[in-house]
């Protein structure tokens, strides 16, 4: 199964809203660190329901927000959640971002980067589209140091990249990005159901 097919199924089942609720507890802290100014352009990679762009429009007054996703069903849902003309959604591939060089102020990605088929190429693409001084904030829960995430691959039919912190730093730097900060943001709000409750409607 492809990334598109996997997330089309999730979106059709309404799981995009469940992901939004769970991811928001962490995403809001990452977004609060982004030096976003009014009128700037932000790209959200793996936008899902588009909640990040809706939040940035409301809280920061970004000028343009573009959400990229490989799933047509996710994008269909995202478009149905907002009628804001400053927010747009596009189907695309992480390895070939559909923006010109030096055209974006900030790139954000929440729980999506590890689905990239070629993460090194994705980072090079992020570097290409960012304007000088632009930032890339990448939040992941699936990484080597998080031993609780190691079994996730068994439940997903698509390949995922599980790097450790030094590997992330090295890959970012190899792509020409400066690693200004690398941190862990604990989620103290999400209540995880007991193991015998799975699968649930949202998980």
C-alpha positions as YAML, in Angstrom:
chain: A
units: angstrom
residues:
- id: 1
  name: UNK
  ca: [0.00, 0.00, 0.00]
- id: 2
  name: UNK
  ca: [1.26, 3.49, -0.86]
- id: 3
  name: UNK
  ca: [1.36, 6.52, 1.45]
- id: 4
  name: UNK
  ca: [-1.54, 7.97, -0.54]
- id: 5
  name: UNK
  ca: [-3.66, 4.83, -0.16]
- id: 6
  name: UNK
  ca: [-2.89, 4.52, 3.55]
- id: 7
  name: UNK
  ca: [-3.93, 8.07, 4.36]
- id: 8
  name: UNK
  ca: [-6.87, 8.05, 1.96]
- id: 9
  name: UNK
  ca: [-8.27, 5.23, 4.10]
- id: 10
  name: UNK
  ca: [-7.61, 7.15, 7.30]
- id: 11
  name: UNK
  ca: [-9.25, 10.30, 5.96]
- id: 12
  name: UNK
  ca: [-12.29, 8.43, 4.65]
- id: 13
  name: UNK
  ca: [-12.71, 6.91, 8.11]
- id: 14
  name: UNK
  ca: [-12.55, 10.35, 9.75]
- id: 15
  name: UNK
  ca: [-9.23, 9.66, 11.45]
- id: 16
  name: UNK
  ca: [-7.84, 13.03, 10.32]
- id: 17
  name: UNK
  ca: [-9.75, 14.74, 13.13]
- id: 18
  name: UNK
  ca: [-8.45, 12.24, 15.66]
- id: 19
  name: UNK
  ca: [-4.89, 12.89, 14.51]
- id: 20
  name: UNK
  ca: [-5.52, 16.62, 14.73]
- id: 21
  name: UNK
  ca: [-6.68, 16.35, 18.35]
- id: 22
  name: UNK
  ca: [-3.73, 14.21, 19.40]
- id: 23
  name: UNK
  ca: [-1.06, 16.09, 17.47]
- id: 24
  name: UNK
  ca: [-2.24, 19.51, 18.60]
- id: 25
  name: UNK
  ca: [-0.99, 18.92, 22.15]
- id: 26
  name: UNK
  ca: [2.56, 18.82, 20.80]
- id: 27
  name: UNK
  ca: [2.20, 20.95, 17.67]
- id: 28
  name: UNK
  ca: [1.01, 24.02, 19.57]
- id: 29
  name: UNK
  ca: [4.25, 24.12, 21.55]
- id: 30
  name: UNK
  ca: [6.39, 23.72, 18.42]
- id: 31
  name: UNK
  ca: [4.40, 26.40, 16.59]
- id: 32
  name: UNK
  ca: [4.80, 28.82, 19.50]
- id: 33
  name: UNK
  ca: [8.57, 28.70, 18.94]
- id: 34
  name: UNK
  ca: [8.40, 29.56, 15.25]
- id: 35
  name: UNK
  ca: [9.38, 33.19, 14.58]
- id: 36
  name: UNK
  ca: [6.38, 33.72, 12.32]
- id: 37
  name: UNK
  ca: [5.43, 37.30, 11.51]
- id: 38
  name: UNK
  ca: [2.25, 38.72, 10.08]
- id: 39
  name: UNK
  ca: [2.04, 38.44, 6.31]
- id: 40
  name: UNK
  ca: [4.63, 35.69, 5.92]
- id: 41
  name: UNK
  ca: [4.27, 32.52, 3.84]
- id: 42
  name: UNK
  ca: [4.21, 29.11, 5.54]
- id: 43
  name: UNK
  ca: [4.21, 25.62, 4.02]
- id: 44
  name: UNK
  ca: [2.89, 22.69, 6.07]
- id: 45
  name: UNK
  ca: [4.24, 19.33, 4.88]
- id: 46
  name: UNK
  ca: [1.86, 16.44, 5.50]
- id: 47
  name: UNK
  ca: [-0.90, 18.88, 6.35]
- id: 48
  name: UNK
  ca: [-3.61, 16.31, 7.06]
- id: 49
  name: UNK
  ca: [-6.70, 18.21, 8.18]
- id: 50
  name: UNK
  ca: [-4.92, 21.54, 7.73]
- id: 51
  name: UNK
  ca: [-5.20, 22.48, 11.41]
- id: 52
  name: UNK
  ca: [-1.70, 24.00, 11.54]
- id: 53
  name: UNK
  ca: [-2.46, 26.57, 8.85]
- id: 54
  name: UNK
  ca: [-5.82, 27.44, 10.37]
- id: 55
  name: UNK
  ca: [-4.09, 28.03, 13.70]
- id: 56
  name: UNK
  ca: [-1.32, 30.16, 12.18]
- id: 57
  name: UNK
  ca: [-3.83, 32.31, 10.31]
- id: 58
  name: UNK
  ca: [-5.75, 32.95, 13.51]
- id: 59
  name: UNK
  ca: [-2.84, 33.39, 15.91]
- id: 60
  name: UNK
  ca: [-0.08, 34.88, 13.74]
- id: 61
  name: UNK
  ca: [-1.87, 36.39, 10.76]
- id: 62
  name: UNK
  ca: [0.27, 34.65, 8.17]
- id: 63
  name: UNK
  ca: [-0.20, 36.05, 4.68]
- id: 64
  name: UNK
  ca: [-0.33, 32.74, 2.85]
- id: 65
  name: UNK
  ca: [-0.49, 29.17, 4.05]
- id: 66
  name: UNK
  ca: [0.02, 26.16, 1.80]
- id: 67
  name: UNK
  ca: [-0.68, 22.63, 2.96]
- id: 68
  name: UNK
  ca: [0.90, 19.78, 1.01]
- id: 69
  name: UNK
  ca: [-0.27, 16.20, 1.32]
- id: 70
  name: UNK
  ca: [-0.06, 13.10, -0.82]
- id: 71
  name: UNK
  ca: [-3.59, 11.99, 0.04]
- id: 72
  name: UNK
  ca: [-6.46, 13.39, -2.06]
- id: 73
  name: UNK
  ca: [-8.94, 12.41, 0.66]
- id: 74
  name: UNK
  ca: [-6.98, 14.26, 3.34]
- id: 75
  name: UNK
  ca: [-6.91, 17.34, 1.11]
- id: 76
  name: UNK
  ca: [-10.64, 17.03, 0.42]
- id: 77
  name: UNK
  ca: [-11.30, 17.05, 4.16]
- id: 78
  name: UNK
  ca: [-8.86, 19.91, 4.80]
- id: 79
  name: UNK
  ca: [-10.56, 22.10, 2.20]
- id: 80
  name: UNK
  ca: [-13.93, 21.42, 3.80]
- id: 81
  name: UNK
  ca: [-12.74, 22.73, 7.17]
- id: 82
  name: UNK
  ca: [-11.93, 26.28, 5.99]
- id: 83
  name: UNK
  ca: [-13.07, 28.81, 3.42]
- id: 84
  name: UNK
  ca: [-10.12, 31.14, 4.07]
- id: 85
  name: UNK
  ca: [-8.79, 32.31, 0.66]
- id: 86
  name: UNK
  ca: [-5.32, 32.76, 2.16]
- id: 87
  name: UNK
  ca: [-5.05, 29.03, 2.88]
- id: 88
  name: UNK
  ca: [-4.55, 26.60, 0.00]
- id: 89
  name: UNK
  ca: [-3.99, 22.88, -0.24]
- id: 90
  name: UNK
  ca: [-2.04, 20.99, -2.89]
- id: 91
  name: UNK
  ca: [-1.37, 17.35, -3.58]
- id: 92
  name: UNK
  ca: [2.32, 16.70, -3.95]
- id: 93
  name: UNK
  ca: [5.43, 14.71, -3.18]
- id: 94
  name: UNK
  ca: [7.89, 15.57, -0.41]
- id: 95
  name: UNK
  ca: [10.71, 14.87, -2.87]
- id: 96
  name: UNK
  ca: [9.62, 17.53, -5.38]
- id: 97
  name: UNK
  ca: [8.03, 20.48, -3.60]
- id: 98
  name: UNK
  ca: [5.92, 22.60, -5.98]
- id: 99
  name: UNK
  ca: [7.33, 26.00, -4.96]
- id: 100
  name: UNK
  ca: [10.06, 28.08, -6.50]
- id: 101
  name: UNK
  ca: [13.42, 28.57, -4.83]
- id: 102
  name: UNK
  ca: [13.66, 31.16, -2.04]
- id: 103
  name: UNK
  ca: [9.88, 31.67, -1.98]
- id: 104
  name: UNK
  ca: [8.78, 30.52, 1.49]
- id: 105
  name: UNK
  ca: [9.42, 32.04, 4.93]
- id: 106
  name: UNK
  ca: [8.78, 28.97, 7.06]
- id: 107
  name: UNK
  ca: [8.18, 25.24, 6.63]
- id: 108
  name: UNK
  ca: [6.50, 23.11, 9.28]
- id: 109
  name: UNK
  ca: [5.92, 19.37, 9.50]
- id: 110
  name: UNK
  ca: [4.17, 17.47, 12.28]
- id: 111
  name: UNK
  ca: [4.33, 13.68, 12.38]
- id: 112
  name: UNK
  ca: [4.87, 13.37, 8.64]
- id: 113
  name: UNK
  ca: [8.57, 13.66, 7.80]
- id: 114
  name: UNK
  ca: [9.35, 10.01, 8.48]
- id: 115
  name: UNK
  ca: [6.95, 8.99, 5.70]
- id: 116
  name: UNK
  ca: [9.16, 10.67, 3.07]
- id: 117
  name: UNK
  ca: [10.37, 8.11, 0.53]
- id: 118
  name: UNK
  ca: [13.74, 9.89, 0.37]
- id: 119
  name: UNK
  ca: [14.17, 12.06, 3.48]
- id: 120
  name: UNK
  ca: [17.51, 13.47, 2.34]
- id: 121
  name: UNK
  ca: [15.93, 14.75, -0.87]
- id: 122
  name: UNK
  ca: [13.05, 16.19, 1.14]
- id: 123
  name: UNK
  ca: [15.47, 18.19, 3.27]
- id: 124
  name: UNK
  ca: [17.24, 19.48, 0.16]
- id: 125
  name: UNK
  ca: [13.87, 20.57, -1.21]
- id: 126
  name: UNK
  ca: [12.99, 22.34, 2.04]
- id: 127
  name: UNK
  ca: [16.31, 24.19, 1.90]
- id: 128
  name: UNK
  ca: [15.68, 25.14, -1.72]
- id: 129
  name: UNK
  ca: [12.27, 26.74, -1.18]
- id: 130
  name: UNK
  ca: [13.20, 28.60, 2.02]
- id: 131
  name: UNK
  ca: [14.13, 32.24, 1.76]
- id: 132
  name: UNK
  ca: [17.40, 33.32, 3.43]
- id: 133
  name: UNK
  ca: [16.73, 33.36, 7.17]
- id: 134
  name: UNK
  ca: [13.72, 31.07, 6.83]
- id: 135
  name: UNK
  ca: [13.05, 28.25, 9.28]
- id: 136
  name: UNK
  ca: [12.03, 24.60, 9.18]
- id: 137
  name: UNK
  ca: [10.34, 23.17, 12.25]
- id: 138
  name: UNK
  ca: [10.04, 19.39, 12.08]
- id: 139
  name: UNK
  ca: [8.26, 17.48, 14.86]
- id: 140
  name: UNK
  ca: [8.27, 13.67, 14.99]
- id: 141
  name: UNK
  ca: [7.23, 11.08, 17.56]
- id: 142
  name: UNK
  ca: [8.74, 8.17, 15.66]
- id: 143
  name: UNK
  ca: [12.48, 8.25, 16.33]
- id: 144
  name: UNK
  ca: [15.15, 5.93, 17.68]
- id: 145
  name: UNK
  ca: [15.30, 7.29, 21.23]
- id: 146
  name: UNK
  ca: [11.54, 6.87, 21.65]
- id: 147
  name: UNK
  ca: [11.50, 3.15, 22.34]
- id: 148
  name: UNK
  ca: [7.71, 3.21, 22.68]
- id: 149
  name: UNK
  ca: [7.46, 4.06, 18.98]
- id: 150
  name: UNK
  ca: [9.53, 1.16, 17.71]
- id: 151
  name: UNK
  ca: [6.53, -1.09, 17.14]
- id: 152
  name: UNK
  ca: [4.63, 1.44, 15.04]
- id: 153
  name: UNK
  ca: [6.05, 0.15, 11.78]
- id: 154
  name: UNK
  ca: [4.30, -3.18, 12.42]
- id: 155
  name: UNK
  ca: [0.91, -1.44, 12.28]
- id: 156
  name: UNK
  ca: [1.51, 0.64, 9.14]
- id: 157
  name: UNK
  ca: [1.87, -0.81, 5.65]
- id: 158
  name: UNK
  ca: [4.29, 1.87, 4.40]
- id: 159
  name: UNK
  ca: [7.98, 2.23, 5.14]
- id: 160
  name: UNK
  ca: [8.97, 4.77, 7.81]
- id: 161
  name: UNK
  ca: [12.35, 6.33, 8.58]
- id: 162
  name: UNK
  ca: [13.46, 6.00, 12.20]
- id: 163
  name: UNK
  ca: [16.52, 8.17, 12.80]
- id: 164
  name: UNK
  ca: [18.18, 9.04, 16.09]
- id: 165
  name: UNK
  ca: [18.96, 12.60, 17.13]
- id: 166
  name: UNK
  ca: [22.52, 12.68, 15.71]
- id: 167
  name: UNK
  ca: [21.26, 11.28, 12.41]
- id: 168
  name: UNK
  ca: [18.65, 14.04, 12.20]
- id: 169
  name: UNK
  ca: [21.30, 16.69, 12.89]
- id: 170
  name: UNK
  ca: [23.66, 15.25, 10.29]
- id: 171
  name: UNK
  ca: [20.96, 14.98, 7.62]
- id: 172
  name: UNK
  ca: [19.77, 18.54, 8.18]
- id: 173
  name: UNK
  ca: [23.32, 19.88, 7.97]
- id: 174
  name: UNK
  ca: [24.12, 17.80, 4.88]
- id: 175
  name: UNK
  ca: [21.14, 19.47, 3.20]
- id: 176
  name: UNK
  ca: [22.52, 22.93, 4.01]
- id: 177
  name: UNK
  ca: [20.27, 23.65, 6.98]
- id: 178
  name: UNK
  ca: [21.61, 25.08, 10.24]
- id: 179
  name: UNK
  ca: [20.40, 23.12, 13.27]
- id: 180
  name: UNK
  ca: [19.59, 25.90, 15.72]
- id: 181
  name: UNK
  ca: [17.75, 23.74, 18.23]
- id: 182
  name: UNK
  ca: [16.85, 20.10, 18.83]
- id: 183
  name: UNK
  ca: [14.51, 19.40, 21.70]
- id: 184
  name: UNK
  ca: [11.93, 17.02, 23.12]
- id: 185
  name: UNK
  ca: [8.42, 18.32, 23.71]
- id: 186
  name: UNK
  ca: [6.53, 16.04, 26.12]
- id: 187
  name: UNK
  ca: [2.83, 15.47, 25.53]
- id: 188
  name: UNK
  ca: [1.24, 15.69, 28.96]
- id: 189
  name: UNK
  ca: [-2.35, 15.94, 27.72]
- id: 190
  name: UNK
  ca: [-3.10, 12.93, 25.52]
- id: 191
  name: UNK
  ca: [-4.62, 9.96, 27.31]
- id: 192
  name: UNK
  ca: [-3.56, 6.77, 25.57]
- id: 193
  name: UNK
  ca: [-6.07, 3.90, 25.76]
- id: 194
  name: UNK
  ca: [-4.92, 0.61, 27.28]
- id: 195
  name: UNK
  ca: [-3.45, -1.92, 24.88]
- id: 196
  name: UNK
  ca: [-6.51, -4.17, 24.98]
- id: 197
  name: UNK
  ca: [-8.68, -1.28, 23.72]
- id: 198
  name: UNK
  ca: [-7.00, -1.16, 20.31]
- id: 199
  name: UNK
  ca: [-7.93, -0.64, 17.59]
- id: 200
  name: UNK
  ca: [-10.18, 2.30, 18.43]
- id: 201
  name: UNK
  ca: [-12.05, 4.70, 16.15]
- id: 202
  name: UNK
  ca: [-9.32, 7.34, 16.47]
- id: 203
  name: UNK
  ca: [-6.16, 5.23, 16.82]
...
